[in-house]
């Protein structure tokens, strides 16, 4: 059971500051509930609309594609993927690209 929330910059920064002790406005945050029943993950994916809109514009991407990417990115975090070190980032980015490809969305990591 996953909730996807679209929030403004103020709420995103407040959540980031309150839960992660980081004082900036992120594009996406993930809050894991853990396994709510056997084989079923639970959590919140919080997407900051102004940041995603700005990033899509700056990167020349369709807004819908960037929202899809941020949603996939957040859900992968719920599944235990991370991008702290380069090897893990490569794995996560590859998985993101593969999932987005199924929806005919180009890889966000190719130029």
C-alpha positions in Angstrom: 0.0 0.0 0.0 1.7 3.2 -1.2 0.5 6.7 -1.0 1.9 9.3 -3.5 1.5 12.9 -2.4 2.2 16.0 -4.4 3.2 18.8 -2.1 4.5 22.4 -2.3 8.0 23.5 -1.5 7.3 24.6 2.0 5.9 21.2 3.0 8.7 19.3 1.2 11.3 21.3 3.0 9.5 20.9 6.4 9.4 17.1 5.9 13.0 17.0 4.8 14.1 19.1 7.8 11.9 17.2 10.3 12.7 13.6 9.2 16.1 13.8 7.6 17.6 16.8 9.3 18.4 18.3 5.9 17.3 21.9 5.2 16.6 22.1 1.5 13.6 21.4 -0.8 14.0 17.9 -2.3 12.3 16.6 -5.5 11.1 13.4 -3.9 11.0 11.9 -0.4 10.2 8.4 0.6 8.8 7.3 4.0 8.7 3.5 4.5 6.1 1.9 6.7 7.7 -1.6 6.3 5.9 -4.7 5.4 2.2 -4.1 6.3 1.3 -7.7 5.4 3.3 -10.6 4.0 4.8 -9.5 0.7 3.1 -6.0 0.8 5.2 -2.9 1.3 3.8 0.3 2.7 5.0 3.8 2.5 4.6 7.4 1.3 6.2 8.9 -1.8 6.2 12.7 -1.5 6.9 14.6 -4.7 7.5 18.4 -4.6 5.6 19.9 -7.5 7.6 23.1 -7.9 11.0 21.3 -7.9 9.8 18.6 -10.4 8.3 21.3 -12.7 11.5 23.3 -12.6 13.7 20.2 -13.2 11.6 19.1 -16.1 11.8 22.5 -17.7 15.6 22.8 -17.1 16.2 19.3 -18.5 13.9 19.7 -21.4 11.7 16.7 -20.4 8.0 16.4 -20.6 6.5 17.1 -17.2 4.6 13.8 -17.1 7.9 11.9 -17.8 9.6 13.5 -14.9 6.7 12.9 -12.5 6.8 9.2 -13.6 10.5 9.1 -13.0 10.1 10.6 -9.5 7.3 8.1 -8.7 9.4 5.1 -9.8 12.4 6.5 -7.9 10.4 6.8 -4.7 8.9 3.3 -5.0 12.3 1.8 -5.6 13.5 3.4 -2.4 10.5 1.6 -0.6 11.8 -1.7 -2.1 15.3 -1.1 -0.6 17.1 0.5 -3.5 19.5 3.4 -2.8 22.0 5.6 -4.5 24.4 6.6 -1.7 27.4 5.0 -3.4 28.1 4.9 -7.1 27.6 1.1 -7.5 24.2 1.2 -5.8 23.3 4.3 -7.9 24.1 2.4 -11.1 21.9 -0.4 -10.1 19.0 1.9 -9.1 19.3 4.0 -12.2 19.3 0.9 -14.4 16.2 -0.4 -12.7 14.5 3.0 -13.1 15.3 3.2 -16.8 14.0 -0.4 -17.3 10.7 0.4 -15.6 10.3 3.7 -17.4 11.0 2.0 -20.8 8.0 -0.3 -20.2 5.9 2.9 -20.3 7.8 4.2 -23.4 9.5 6.9 -21.4 13.2 7.5 -22.3 15.8 6.9 -19.7 16.3 10.0 -17.6 20.0 9.2 -17.5 20.8 9.2 -21.2 21.5 12.4 -23.0 
